[in-house]
Amino acid sequence: MKTIHVVGARPQFVKAAMVSRAFGDQGEEYFLHTGQHYSENMSQLFFVELNLPKPDINLGIGGGSHAEQTSGMLLGIDRYLEQVQPDWVIVYGDTNSTLAGALAAAKREIPIAHVEAGLRSYNRSMPEEINRVISDHLSALLFCPTDQAVGNLKKEGVVEGVHQAGDVMADALFMFTEIAKQKSSILSTLDLKTGGYALVTVHRSGNVDDREKLGQILSGLAQIDMPLIFPMHPRTQKMIAEFGLDVPANLRVIEPVGYLDMLMLEANADCILTDSGGIQKEAYLLGVRCITLREETEWVETVTAGWNCLTGANSSAIKARFDDFHPNIERPQIYGDGHAADKIINILLQN
């Protein structure tokens, strides 16, 4: 079996690393990196830490509008598919790289496997929602992380090729947390104590490209009486500068960090405030309370289980939930047993 993994953003590197480990020597695999995340800390470092094979091709397409990104990726992926002639194209998550990989493969009638299928926020103003819906409806195999995701697809009439495999991000967290404890020195480097800080990530275009929303988030963070560590996405940094917004004094901005350092920052935080889907889920798996800076989430199980709450970009709600949201309840195992990637490969090899 000849397979191409299409990746482009840091969560996809993590997911692909787990699937590649499970794939082993059971066929030929190729890695196409679109270049969507291109800085060393957001790309190259992840490949090194996760022991991912060096990309067979890097399209170098980062920046630009959604249309510019997607169209450039689509053309580059199509050319590579023509060259390699794979049996399967595997796409991950919900980025522009996911959409472009799925579209390119569909046009060449190459079957698509979508890892992390079936997620829905039901907010079509989010580019990620469009990407995941279209990719799902083009895919021959849909690997869902949760029962909720399977149900979402069923509501849309998608039932063929759907498998609840568990979550490959949970696989990675279970595997790499102990490694991170041994290898990461981020806490000592930043002079941080367990439970003595909160972790912030903000990168979604719906937040950072809107001056009012970004201002509300920064205002809410400014009211929190605790040091806030903020590995700032380059786009977020750019938009803060363009909008002329002030970074609160309690917000300690650092460069984006690698996967192992990020796991340690998450695991030892008192609270995580984020608009990232993957980090909401990691917070749940690590037992850290999470405040999601959005009106909705595709990871609804974390909210239902009582470990995640939604504030939107509302400064007073951010402050209030930081003060009063302190879950101390059990966390059901809703993302699998750490063997999702093995299940995915076993199913893939049977098709």
Solvent accessible surface area in square Angstrom, and as a share of the most:
residue,aa,sasa,rsa
1,M,64,0.29
2,K,52,0.22
3,T,0,0.00
4,I,0,0.00
5,H,0,0.00
6,V,0,0.00
7,V,0,0.00
8,G,0,0.00
9,A,3,0.02
10,R,41,0.15
11,P,50,0.31
12,Q,2,0.01
13,F,0,0.00
14,V,3,0.01
15,K,10,0.04
16,A,0,0.00
17,A,2,0.02
18,M,9,0.04
19,V,0,0.00
20,S,13,0.09
21,R,111,0.41
22,A,20,0.16
23,F,1,0.00
24,G,47,0.45
25,D,138,0.72
26,Q,83,0.37
27,G,33,0.31
28,E,89,0.40
29,E,44,0.20
30,Y,53,0.20
31,F,1,0.01
32,L,0,0.00
33,H,4,0.02
34,T,0,0.00
35,G,1,0.01
36,Q,30,0.14
37,H,30,0.13
38,Y,150,0.57
39,S,40,0.26
40,E,109,0.49
41,N,48,0.25
42,M,8,0.04
43,S,9,0.06
44,Q,111,0.49
45,L,51,0.25
46,F,4,0.02
47,F,15,0.06
48,V,104,0.60
49,E,42,0.19
50,L,1,0.01
51,N,123,0.63
52,L,14,0.07
53,P,62,0.39
54,K,175,0.74
55,P,30,0.19
56,D,79,0.41
57,I,53,0.27
58,N,87,0.45
59,L,38,0.19
60,G,58,0.56
61,I,38,0.19
62,G,30,0.29
63,G,40,0.38
64,G,61,0.59
65,S,58,0.38
66,H,93,0.42
67,A,75,0.58
68,E,108,0.49
69,Q,18,0.08
70,T,20,0.12
71,S,67,0.43
72,G,25,0.24
73,M,0,0.00
74,L,58,0.29
75,L,94,0.47
76,G,12,0.11
77,I,0,0.00
78,D,39,0.20
79,R,150,0.55
80,Y,13,0.05
81,L,0,0.00
82,E,97,0.44
83,Q,138,0.61
84,V,14,0.08
85,Q,110,0.49
86,P,10,0.06
87,D,71,0.37
88,W,21,0.07
89,V,0,0.00
90,I,1,0.00
91,V,0,0.00
92,Y,0,0.00
93,G,3,0.03
94,D,21,0.11
95,T,25,0.14
96,N,9,0.05
97,S,0,0.00
98,T,0,0.00
99,L,20,0.10
100,A,0,0.00
101,G,0,0.00
102,A,0,0.00
103,L,48,0.24
104,A,1,0.01
105,A,0,0.00
106,A,34,0.26
107,K,163,0.69
108,R,88,0.32
109,E,157,0.70
110,I,21,0.11
111,P,53,0.33
112,I,2,0.01
113,A,1,0.00
114,H,0,0.00
115,V,3,0.02
116,E,18,0.08
117,A,0,0.00
118,G,0,0.00
119,L,7,0.03
120,R,6,0.02
121,S,9,0.06
122,Y,133,0.50
123,N,41,0.21
124,R,151,0.55
125,S,95,0.61
126,M,19,0.08
127,P,35,0.22
128,E,29,0.13
129,E,1,0.00
130,I,61,0.31
131,N,6,0.03
132,R,4,0.01
133,V,18,0.10
134,I,64,0.33
135,S,0,0.00
136,D,1,0.01
137,H,94,0.42
138,L,65,0.33
139,S,16,0.10
140,A,51,0.39
141,L,6,0.03
142,L,1,0.01
143,F,2,0.01
144,C,0,0.00
145,P,3,0.02
146,T,3,0.02
147,D,107,0.56
148,Q,76,0.34
149,A,1,0.00
150,V,47,0.27
151,G,30,0.29
152,N,4,0.02
153,L,0,0.00
154,K,142,0.60
155,K,146,0.62
156,E,59,0.26
157,G,60,0.58
158,V,23,0.13
159,V,89,0.51
160,E,145,0.65
161,G,23,0.23
162,V,28,0.16
163,H,59,0.26
164,Q,81,0.36
165,A,2,0.02
166,G,7,0.07
167,D,3,0.02
168,V,3,0.02
169,M,7,0.03
170,A,0,0.00
171,D,6,0.03
172,A,0,0.00
173,L,7,0.03
174,F,91,0.38
175,M,80,0.36
176,F,4,0.02
177,T,19,0.11
178,E,96,0.43
179,I,56,0.28
180,A,0,0.00
181,K,118,0.50
182,Q,148,0.66
183,K,147,0.62
184,S,23,0.15
185,S,70,0.45
186,I,17,0.09
187,L,39,0.20
188,S,88,0.57
189,T,97,0.56
190,L,18,0.09
191,D,113,0.59
192,L,22,0.11
193,K,148,0.63
194,T,101,0.59
195,G,33,0.32
196,G,36,0.35
197,Y,1,0.00
198,A,0,0.00
199,L,0,0.00
200,V,0,0.00
201,T,13,0.07
202,V,3,0.02
203,H,63,0.28
204,R,22,0.08
205,S,28,0.18
206,G,47,0.45
207,N,9,0.05
208,V,0,0.00
209,D,57,0.29
210,D,53,0.28
211,R,127,0.46
212,E,117,0.52
213,K,87,0.37
214,L,1,0.01
215,G,20,0.20
216,Q,57,0.25
217,I,1,0.00
218,L,8,0.04
219,S,51,0.33
220,G,0,0.00
221,L,0,0.00
222,A,53,0.41
223,Q,83,0.37
224,I,4,0.02
225,D,135,0.70
226,M,43,0.19
227,P,75,0.47
228,L,0,0.00
229,I,1,0.00
230,F,2,0.01
231,P,14,0.09
232,M,8,0.04
233,H,40,0.18
234,P,59,0.37
235,R,97,0.36
236,T,0,0.00
237,Q,94,0.42
238,K,104,0.44
239,M,16,0.07
240,I,10,0.05
241,A,79,0.61
242,E,110,0.49
243,F,45,0.19
244,G,57,0.55
245,L,31,0.15
246,D,124,0.64
247,V,63,0.36
248,P,18,0.11
249,A,114,0.88
250,N,38,0.19
251,L,12,0.06
252,R,106,0.39
253,V,57,0.33
254,I,29,0.14
255,E,120,0.54
256,P,11,0.07
257,V,14,0.08
258,G,0,0.00
259,Y,9,0.03
260,L,13,0.07
261,D,34,0.18
262,M,17,0.07
263,L,2,0.01
264,M,12,0.05
265,L,0,0.00
266,E,0,0.00
267,A,32,0.25
268,N,25,0.13
269,A,9,0.07
270,D,45,0.23
271,C,0,0.00
272,I,0,0.00
273,L,0,0.00
274,T,0,0.00
275,D,0,0.00
276,S,14,0.09
277,G,4,0.04
278,G,20,0.19
279,I,23,0.12
280,Q,1,0.00
281,K,0,0.00
282,E,10,0.04
283,A,0,0.00
284,Y,6,0.02
285,L,29,0.15
286,L,39,0.19
287,G,25,0.24
288,V,11,0.06
289,R,16,0.06
290,C,1,0.01
291,I,0,0.00
292,T,0,0.00
293,L,0,0.00
294,R,15,0.06
295,E,132,0.59
296,E,37,0.17
297,T,5,0.03
298,E,5,0.02
299,W,4,0.02
300,V,51,0.30
301,E,24,0.11
302,T,0,0.00
303,V,53,0.31
304,T,120,0.70
305,A,20,0.15
306,G,23,0.22
307,W,26,0.09
308,N,5,0.02
309,C,17,0.10
310,L,63,0.32
311,T,13,0.07
312,G,0,0.00
313,A,19,0.15
314,N,68,0.35
315,S,16,0.11
316,S,75,0.48
317,A,24,0.19
318,I,0,0.00
319,K,57,0.24
320,A,39,0.30
321,R,80,0.29
322,F,15,0.06
323,D,76,0.39
324,D,86,0.44
325,F,34,0.14
326,H,111,0.49
327,P,28,0.17
328,N,142,0.73
329,I,98,0.49
330,E,153,0.69
331,R,98,0.36
332,P,74,0.46
333,Q,138,0.61
334,I,47,0.24
335,Y,1,0.00
336,G,22,0.21
337,D,74,0.38
338,G,20,0.19
339,H,100,0.45
340,A,2,0.02
341,A,5,0.04
342,D,64,0.33
343,K,83,0.35
344,I,1,0.01
345,I,3,0.01
346,N,82,0.42
347,I,33,0.17
348,L,0,0.00
349,L,66,0.33
350,Q,145,0.64
351,N,101,0.52
